[in-house]
Amino acid sequence: MVFMLHRYIFREVIKVFVLATVALTLMMSLGSILRPVQEFGVGPGQVVRLMIYFLPVTLTFVLPMAALFATTLVYGRLANDNELDACRASGISLLTLVYPGLILAVIVATANLLLGFYVMPAFMHRAESSLKNNARQILFRNIQRKGYYALPPDDQYRIYADNADMQNNMLYDVVAVEVTGNGSIKRIITAETAKVIFDPHQTINEVRINAHNTCQMGPGEDAGFSAEWLSLTTEFGALLGDNISFKKIGEMKQIRQNPMLFDPVARIARRVYAQFTAELLAQQINAEILHQTPFKLFNDHQVVEFSAKTCTVLDEKRLLLADDMTITERPVSGDSATRTLRCQKAFLNIEGDEMAPTLTLDIQNAKWTSADPQSPQGQENVLARQIIRGLVMPSAVTSNFKTTNILNEINPQAISAALHAGPSERLVALQNQLYRKIAKTLANIGAETNSRLVFGVGCVTLIMIGIGLGIILKGGHLLTAFAASAAPALALIVCIMMGKNIAENPAAASWAGIPLMWAGLIILSILGLELYRRLLRH
């Protein structure tokens, strides 16, 4: 008898639950896809794939609401038709009759936890891979639609173009704006045409822009500099994946142990490492030129010796060598100089991977005397620009890095010990930015883990409260009970959001946010117990 009643109630609840889930999923899926369509400019086929990838995110919110609606509606109807009274008159307790609703609540809570901790992150990684594979299409479509595109993840380069030819990977009448971390403009590069080349990697797409007939503007040393060809290399980073909210529980545990596994932290750490490397190199160069000793750099086929009066770090990628420079080139296997250049300034660029960089010497407006016996004696030749690539980082710099753990290499004690004059303001600022990011990431992990747990476990409490309110408000409209039961759900969501914001806020006490989430769940549980106590009494 009881089993038949349970099966009957459960069948009614499941029918309404499935219909509500389908309806809410369709409505919310369309809403969730609007941002990617507007922001990324994806095509119709991509929209369908993204709807599937975003489905677990939608179900995380849809399943509790659909279960709440189904249980409130079914138990309210049973109470309104006096079916519950008939069962109780037959000796069946109310708690026995709510077992089907409790089973659905446990199923929804379990599904919600699995979706939040495992399924949703996996599908978001697939969505990220899908967008990454269409990076070229996203860039060109945005330029065609809006006239510009800011390259993720840090919007360091903003590309403007009057015309974009996606078929040939060409941009016409191009303006590239390089922006610093605080939003100020570092330099502006104009070009007649630019060819965009994408080089896919595991986590990012490397973007190389080969610009033709360029001119640079800005406050830097290259202001007003023109060149027939200029190549810019940057990254087209993650659009969705660089978020703790989209990480699996195992990934969050690994990031907690090693923050370098989280790409936003790793990017800042590599910038600190690059700035530290640049300052070490400048320190080494200044130490030798102070004693009027030419500084030597090598590549595969030549030795380059240079002397200068000053070496200044412009940023983590460039050093400025200035005042009465003399550069001598000689083959690796020989002692005689092949050419001696004299100029007022040159740039030493640090290129490639921050962990294994190479050097490029960019010499501008250099003069040299021809060694050709047929040339007039003393004739001077002028080079507008001479670039020597593939120079190896000096061992005096690389010997300071003894481990593979980058966070150990760039801690304040190691930097202060290696830099005799102490770190620059820029290096200190980058260090502070790194440690703030690490602290915020760890706080986000704690907040995200607890918010998923509270919301998942809270599904049981919310659905049971919905059943109780459906029975109590049987005399009114069936939707009245659902509206009343939505209020506790809203209160729990508000507690979770407030607690999460407090836990993630560096200026607030992080310990206060997580207890607030659990306090909301505990209060709702107490209200639910009181609700059923009154139901059993009356």
N, C-alpha and C positions, 0 to 999 in steps of 0.2 A: 504493500500500500504506500509506504513512505517513499520507496524507490520510484514508484510510478509518479508520485507527486513531484519528486525532484527532477525526473526526466521531463515531465510536462513543463515545469517552470523553466528549466534550463533551455529547453527547445524554444520557448517563447522569448527568452532573453537573448539567445544567440541570433535569432532571426532579426530582431530589432538592432542588435549590435552590428551584425554584418552590413545591413542596409545603411545604418548611420556611418559606419566606417567608410564604405564606398563613397557615399555622398560627400562627407567632409574631406576625404582624401582628394577627390577630384577638384573641389573648390580651393583647397589650400595648395595643391600642387600647381595650379595655374598662378596663384599669387607668388609662390616661391620662385617661379621661373622668370618673373618679370625683371628682377634685378640683373641676372646674367644676360638676359636679352638686351636690356638697355645699356648696361655697362660694357659688356664684352662684344656686342654686335655679332652673336653667333648665328649660324644659318638654321634653317628649319630642321634638317636632320640632327644637328647638334642639340636643338631644343628638346627633341624627343628623348635623346640619350640622357640629357641632364635631368629631365623630369624623372626618369627611372633612378638615376643616381641620387637625387634629392628625396626619393620616396621614404627611406628610413628616417630622415629628419622630420618629414611630415607626419609619419606614423607615430613618432615619439610623443607628439601632442594630440594626434587624432585618437589613438586607442583609448587613453583615459577618458576623454570627453565622450566618445561613442559608448563606452561601457557605463559611464555615469548616466548618460541619457537612457540607455536600454534598461538598466536596473531600476531607475526611478520610474520610468514609464510603465514597465511590466508590473512591478510590485504595487505601484499606485493603482493600476487597473484591477489587480487582484483584490486589493483592499476595498476599492470602490464597488466592486461586484459582490462583496461579502464572501468571497471564496476563502480568504484567510480566516474569517470568523468561523466558517463552517469547518475548516481544518482544525482550528483550536478547540471547537466544540467536540470534535472527535477525539480529543486528547493529544493532538500533535502540537508541540510547543512552537513558539515563534522562531526561536533560534534554529530549530530543525528546518524550518521553511526557508530561512535565508541562506542555507548551505549552497544552493546553486549560484546565488549572487556572490558568495564568498569565493567559490571556486573560480568564477570569472574574474574576480578582483585579483586573485593570486596569479592567474594566467597572464592578465594584463600587466601586473607589476613585474613578473619575470620577463615577459617580452620587452617591457620598457627598459629594464636593466640591460638585457642583452643587446637591444638596439643602441642604447646610449654608449655602452662600453666597448662593443665589438663591431656590430653591423654598420652603424652610421659612419664611424671613422673609415672602415674599409671602403664603403661606397663613395665617401668624399675624396678618398685618395684616387679612386677610379675617375671621378669627375675632374680632379686636378690633372690627371694624366690625359684625359680627353681634351681639356682646354690647352694643355701644354702642346699637344700634337697639332693644335690649330692656332698656335701663337702667331704665325705669319698672317693667317686669315683675320685674326682679331686685330692685329696692328693696322693692316691695310683697310679693313672695313671701318674702323674707328676714324682713320684719317679721311676716308671718303665721306663719312657721315658728318663728322664734327670738325674736320680740318686739322686735328691734332690728336696725339696720343701720348700719355705719360707712361713710361716703361715701368712696370712693377719690379720689385716690391716696394722700393723707396721713392719712386718717381724722381730719380736722379736726373734723367734725361726726359725732356718733353720735345717731341718731334712735331713740327708744323710743316705742312706742305700744301701747295695749291692744287696739286694733282698727284694721284697715286695709281700706279699701274701694277696691280697685283700679279698679273700674268707674267710680267718680266721683272718683278721685284724692284721696280724703279719708283723713286719719288722725284718730283720736279718742283723747283723754286722752294728749296728747303730751308727751314730755320730750326736749328737744334739748340735748345737752352739747357745748359748744365746747371743744376740747382744744388746748393749745399744742404746739409742736414737741417739747418735752421730756417730754410726756405728762401734764403737770399740767392741772387743770381751770381754764379761763379764766372761763367763766360757764355757768349752767344756766338754760334757758328752759322754762317749763311753759306749756301751752296746752290749752284745752278741745278745740279742733279745729284742723286745719291742712290746707290744700289744697296739694298738691305739683304744680308746673308744670315741665315739662322743655322747655328751649329748646335744640335741637341745634345744635352748631357743627361745624367741620371736624374738630377733634381731641378735643373734649370735649362733654359735655352740661352746659349751665348749669341748675342746679336752683334754683328759687325756691319758698320755703315761706312761704305767707301764713297766719300763725297768728292765731287769734281768742281774746280774753280771756287775755292773756299776763301772766306775772310772771317777772322776772329775779332770779336769785340768783348770788352769787359775790363775789370780793374787789374787783371793779372799782367805778367810780363809779356804775354803774347798778344796784347791788345793791338789791333791794327795789322796783325801778321796775316799775310795772304800766301796761299799755296795752291798749286794746280790740283794736287790730290791730298786728301787727308782721310785717315782711317780712324774711326771711333769704335771701341769695343766695350760693350757693357753686357749685362745679363737681363734676360726676360724671366724674372723669378716666379715664384708660386703665386697664384691668384687666390687659392682657397686653403691650401695645405698648411700655411704658416700660422696656425691657430691652435692653441691648446684644446679648444672645444672640439676639434676634429681628430684628436689623438686617442688611440686605444689605451686601455689601462696599462698594458705592458709597456707601451711606448712612454707613457707618463712616468712610470717607475724608472725606466732607463734614463730619461731626461733629468729626473730628480737626482740620480747618482752622477750623471755626467751632462751638465747643461749644454756642452758643445754639440750634443746630438740634436738640439733644437736650432733650426737654421737661422732665425733672427738673432739668437745669441752668438752663433758661430760667425755671422757676418760682421757683427761689431767686434768680436774678438780678433778676427782677421785684420780689421782696420787698425786695431791697437797694435797688433803684431807688425803690420806694415809700417806704421808710424814709428814704432820702436826701432825697426830695422833701418829706416831712413835716418833717424837721429844717431844711431850707432855708426852708420856709414859716414855721415857728416862729421861726427866726432873724429873718426879715423883719418878722414881727408884733412881736416883742419890741423890735426896733430902733426901730420907730415909736412904740409905746406908751410906751417909756422916755422919749421926748421929748414925751410927752403929745400926740401927734398921732393923731387917729382913723385907723384902718386901713380902707381902702375895698375893697369887693368888688362885682362887677357880675354881673347876669344880663341876660336879654333885655329886661326891663321895669322894673328898679329898681336903685338904688344902695343898698348897705348899708354904713353906717359904724359902727364899734364901737370902744370903748376898754375896756381891762381892765388889771389890775395884773400878771397873769402869763399866759403861754402855755406849756403843757407838752405834750410829745409823749408820748402814752400808748402808741401802737404805730404801725405804718406806715399805719394807716387813720384814726386819731383824734387830735385835739388838744383839750386842755382849756383853755378860757378861764375865768379865775376872778377873783373879788373885785371887787365894785362895777362891774359891767359896765353900759355904756350903749350901746344899739343904736338907731340912727336909720335909718329907711327913707324913701326919697324916690324919685320917678319919675326915669327916665333923662333925660327932657327938661325937668324942672323943678328949681327950687332949694328950694322949700318942703317941709319934712318932712311926711310923711303920718302918721307915728307914731314915738314914742320909747319904747323899752322899757328897763326896769331890772331886773337880776337879779344873782344871785350867781355863777352859772356857766352855761356853754353849751359845747356840743361842736361842733367843726369837723370834719366827716367828709369824708374823701377817698374818692370813689366812682368807679365805672366802671373803664375800662382804666387800668392803671398808667402806660402811655405817654401817655395823653391824659385825665387825670382831671378830674373836676368836683368842686365843693365843695358841701356841704350844711351850713348852720348850724342846729344843733338847740338851741333856746333853751328852758330849763326854768324854770317858776315865775316868769314875768316879770310885772312890774307896769307899768301905763301909765295915764295920765290921759286921760279922754275929752275930745275936742274938740267934742263935740256940744253946741250952745248950749242944748238942752232938758234936758241932764243937770245934776244939782246940781254947783255949782262945786267942783272939787277931788276929785270922786269917782274912786276908783282901781278899775281893773279888773285881774283876775288871769288870766293865761293859764297853764294847767298845762303846755302844750307848744306851741311855735310852731316850725315847720320851714320854712326858706327854701331852696329847691332850685335847682340849675342855675347856681350861682355859678362864675365863670371863675377858673382859677388865675392869680395875678398874673404879669405879664410879668417881674418881678424874679426870680421863681423859674424860670420856663421858659427864660429867657435863659442859664442856666447849662448847658443841654443843647444842644450845638452840632452833634452828629453823630447818625447813626441807629444807630451801633454801641453798644449798651447797655453792653458790657463796658468800652469806653473811657471812658464817662461815669461809671462807678462804681468806677474803679480807685482805690487808696488816695491817690495823688497828687492826682487831681482832687477827691476828697472833702475832703481836708485843706485844699486851697487855697480851696474854696468855703465851708466851715464855719469861722468865725473861732474858735469855742471848741473846734474839733476834733469828730470823730465821737463819738457816744454809745457806751456799752458794747454796747447792743443792735445798733447798726449795725456795729460792729467784729466782733461775734459772727456776724452774718449774712454779712459779707464773708469771714470765715474759713471759714464753712460752704460758701460758694460756691466758694472756691478749692480746698477739700478735695474737693468734688464734682467739679470739673473735673479735678483730678489723678486721682481714682479712675476717672472716665469714660475718660480717655485710657489709663490702665493696663488697664481692662477691654477696650478695643478691641484693644490689643496682645495681651492674653492670649487673647481670643476668636478673633482671626484665626489665631494660631499653633496654638491647640488644634484648630481645624477642619482646618488643614493637616496637622498631625501625625496626627490620627486618620484623615483621608482617605488620606494616603500610606501610613500604617501598615497599612491594609487589605491591601495587596499583600504586605507582609512576613508578616502574620499568616496569611494564606491559604496562602502558600508553606510556612511552617512546619507548618501543618496537614497539607499533602500529605506532607511528609517524615515527620512523626510517624505518619501513617496507614500509610505503607509500612514503617516500622521496627517498629511494634507490631502487625504483621499476625497474630501468633500469638494475641493475646488477643481479648477481645470487641471488636466494632467500635466501640462507644461509649467504650471505654477510650482510644482514640486521640483522640477528640473531647474527652474530659475533660482529657487531657494538653495538647492544643493550646489549650484555653481558659485555661490558666495564663499563657502569654505575653500573651494578650489582656487578661487581668486586670491583669498587671503594667504593660502600656502604659497602660491606663485610669487606674491608680493614679498613674503618673508624670504623666499629663496633668492629673489633678485636683489633685495636689500642686503642680505647677508653676503651674497657673491660680490656685490660692488664694494662693500666694506672690506672684505677679505682681500680684494685685488687692489685696493687703494693704498699706495705706499705711505700716504700721510695719516692713515687711520690705523688703529690697533687691529692687526690682522687676526688676533685671537677672538675678537668680538664678532666677526662675521659668521664663522662656521657655527658657533653655538646658537646664533639667531635663526639659522635655517632649521636646526633640529628642534629649537624651542617652538617654532611654528607647527612642526609636525606633532610634537608632544601635546601642545594645547589642543590641536584638532582631535587627537586621539582621546583626550580626556572628555572633550565635548561629545565625541561619538559614544564613549562608554556611558555618559550621562543620558544621552538620547535613548540608548537601548535599555537602560535601567528604568526609565519612565515607561517605555513601551511594554516591558515585561510586567510592570506594576499595574498598568491599566489595560 
